[in-house]
Amino acid sequence: MAPPFCAKDRALIAARLDESAAEAAQPPTRDAESGKLQEVARAQRWTLRKLVGWVHTNLGIDCVRETLRGVLLELKMSWKQGKKLLSRGSASAREAFVATLQYLLRRAHAGIEKLVYIDEAHIHQDADQGHTWSRRGEPYFVASTSPGLARVSFFGAYVYNDTKIAIFPAERANSDTASDFLQTLREAYPHDRIRVVWDGARYHCSEEMRETAKRLGIRLTPLPAYSPDFMPVEALWRWLREEVTYNHCHATAEELIAAVSAFADMANQDPDEIITRLALKKYLDSKQEKLRLP
């Protein structure tokens, strides 16, 4: 039996999917006079059902979805979730940060400074819906006490030199609680030079925060704007949710805080996993940087 799609047909399918991927990543343009962003056309999102219709209309081939799925796998295509690329991130600022990071890493490896990444997150008590294996044809229910939007704020730190993480609850994330966290960090490393890398939140950059850091002898390095990919603690939050809130509801804030503390203890028992999960982004992908606004 002849294959359902010849080489030319397969190439046309691959080209159409590649074209849609390029369209989805295309950043908006700016109006020459006003400087306002001009929204680009929405890229086609392809499902098997839509592709079956496309090949019927454009290639004159009728097939079922499973046949087309096999063709896509042979073309090295996969069903994946989109990753948001923040096009407002300045390519030049990101390039400058990479140069700074290389300098900071050299100092950390030489034992001159403790390199610490800090980030904040709000973790909800209610369950996040995560995938798991279960019996086909039967629903997988997750019990919830319906805590609504109840959540707990946490400060998370990744001490690069020691391959350790620390997570502490806070009433809220603001300049006061951030100052308290810096104080806790200084108490943990009373005799070390400390370099903190965090994002450019307003209270991170306030005069009060700079004075607190100066008093504690902590140097602050902000991330470039719209660049969460340089923050390894973002991966820590994803890991935490997988282990703590996926498919499980915490009825009280106290239960959630205890679960997060147990997670941190567990994570620190496996430095290799920390290195893998919280891998630093040390270089730029030139193809991705071209997709950012000038």
N, C-alpha and C positions, 0 to 999 in steps of 0.2 A: 504494500500500500504506500502511495506517495505521501510524504509528510504534509501536514495541513498548511504549512506556510513555507514558501520557497525562500531562498536567501535574500532576494530582493524585498519580499514582503516583510521579513524579519527586520531588515535594515530600516524600512519605512516606519515600523512600529517603534524601534529603538530611537529613531530620529525624532519622532513625535513626542515621546516621553522626555527625551533630553531637552527638546525645545521648551516644553512646559516647565521643566526644572529651572532652566535659565530665566524664563519669564518670571517665575515666582521669586527669584533672588534679585531681580532687577530693582535697584533703588529708584525712588521718585526723582524727578528733576525739579529744579528751582526756576520760577518765573524770572526772566532776565530783569524785569523792571521792579517788581514788588519783592522778589526774593522768597516768595511763598512756595511751599512744596506743591507740586502738581502730581496728584495720585496717578499711578500707572494702572493699566487694565488688569483685572483679576486673572491670574493664571488658571488654566484648567486643572482641576483635581481629578486624577484618573482612578477609577475603580474598575474591577473586572467587568462589571455590568456595562459601564460606559465604553470600555475598550471593545467589548463584543459588538456594540452598536457602531463604533468607529470603523472597525475592520469590515463590517458588513457594508457600510456606506462607501468607504474609500477604497477597499481592496476587493469588494465583491465576494467575501468569504463568510460563510455561516459556520459558526462553531460554538461549542458550549464553553462555559467559563473555565472548567478544569483543563480543557485543551489549551486555552490561552495562558492559563497559569503555568503550565509546563513550558510553553514557549518563552515566557518572561523569565523563568528560572534559567533556561538555557542561555538567555541573553544577559545573564548576570544581573537581573533586576530583582529588587526585593520590596516587600510591603513595609514601609517605614513611616515613622512620624516625622513631621517637619521640625526643623530646628530653627528657632528664631535668630536671625542675624540683625543686630541693631545697626542700621545703616547710618545713623547719626554719629557713630563713633568716628572721631578724627583719625585718619590714617597716619598723619604726621605725629600726633600726640601718642598714639599707640606705638609707633616706631621708637619714639624717644623713651617711652616707658620700658620697652624691651632692653634698650641700652642700659637704663638705670637698673633694671632687674639683674642683668648680668653682673653689674658692679656689686649689688647687694648679695648675690649668691657667692661671689668670690669672698666677700667679707664673712659670710656665714660659714663657708667651708673652712676658712682660716681660723675660725673661732673668735673673730673680732667682735661680732654682734650676734645676738639672738634675733633671728628673723621670724616675726610673728604676723600671721595673717588673721585679721579679725573681721567678723561680719555678724549681722543680726538677722533674726528670723522670727516670724510669728507662727507658732505651731498650734493648729486647732485641735481641740479635744475630740471632735467627731472623727469618724474613720475616713481615711482616704481610700478610694477604691483601687486596689492593686490586683494584678493578674495572679492566678494560682491554678494549679491543676485540680480538677474535680470531675465528678461523674457527668458524662455527656448526657444532655437532655434533661438534666435536673438543675434547678437554680442554685446558686451559691449565695446564701443569705449571710449578711454580716449584722449582728445585733448592734443596735444603737440606742443610747439613752436620750437621744435628741438634745444634746447640749447646745444646739444652735451654732452661733458664731463665737462661742466661748473659746478663748485661746490664751496661750502663754507666750510672752516674749522671751527670747534667749539670746545671749551673746555666745558666739562660738569662736574659738581660737585654734589655729594650727601652728604649733611651734616647730618650724621646719628643721632646726638643728637637732631636736630631740625626737622627731617623728612621733609627736604626741598631740592629742587634741584635748581641749577643755571646753565644757559647755556649762553656762550658769544661767539660771532664770533671772528675770528682771521684771519689775512692775510694769515698765514700759521702756522703749528705746529712746533715750534723749541724752542731752549733754550731761546731766547728773549721773545717770546710770552708766554712760560710757566712761565718765571720769572714775567712777567706782571700779569699773572693770580694769582700767589702766592701773589703778592703785593695787588691785588684786594681782595683776601681772607683775608689778614691781616687787610686791612682797614675795612672790614665787621665785623671782630672780633678783635678789637684793644687790648682788655684786656684778651683774652683767650689763653690758651695753645692750640696749633693746631697740630694735627697729620695728615699728608697726606699719603694716601695709593694710589700708582699708579704703572703702569707696569715698566718694566726694559728697556724702550726705551733709546737709547744711551744718548740723551740730558737730560733725567731725572737723569741719574747717573753721569753726568759730574762734574768736579771740580767746574766749574762756578755755576752750579745749587746748589751744596752743600753749596757754599759760600753764595749764595742768600738766601737759606733757613735758614742758620745760622744767617745771618744778620736780617732776619725777625722773628727769633725765632720760626720757623716751623720745626718740626721733620718729616723726610721722612722715609717711610717704603715701600720698593719695593715688588711687588708680585713675587712669584717664577716664573721662566721662563715657557712658554707654559701653563699658567694657567688662561685664561680669565674667567673661571667659578667663580673665586674669586672676579671678578670686577662687582659690581652691576650696574655701569653706562653702561655696555654693554646692559643690559635690558632696560635702559633709551633710548638708541639709537633705539632699536627695537620699543619701545613705540612711540617715536617721529616719526619714519617713518610711522607707522600705521596711525597716526593722521595728518601728515603734507605732506608726499610725496607719500603715496599710492594713486594711481589713480588720481594724480593731478600734473601738471607741473607748475613750477614757472618760469615765463618768465625772471625775473631779479634776481640778487643776493639780492637786497633790499627787494623784495617780500618774498623771502625765509627767510631772517633774521627776518622780521616782523612776519612771520608765526611761526617761532621757538620761538620767544619771547612770542607770544600769547599762544603757547603750554605750555611754562614754567609757565606762570601765571595761566593757567588752572590747571596744575598738582599740583601746590602748594595749590590750594583750596581744595584738597582731600588727606589729609595725609594718610588715610587708603589705598587708591589706591597706593600711593607711597610705603608704607610698603609691600603691596602685590606684586607689580610689581618689586621692587628692593630688594627683599628678599636676605639677605646675606647667603652665603654658609659658615656654621660654622663647618661642620663635613665632613669627607671623607667617601666615599662608598668603602669598602674594595674590593668588586668585581671589581669596576672600576679601582682601583689603581693597581690591579694585571695585568691589560691590558697595563700597561706602560712599557717602556723599562727599564731594570735594569741599 
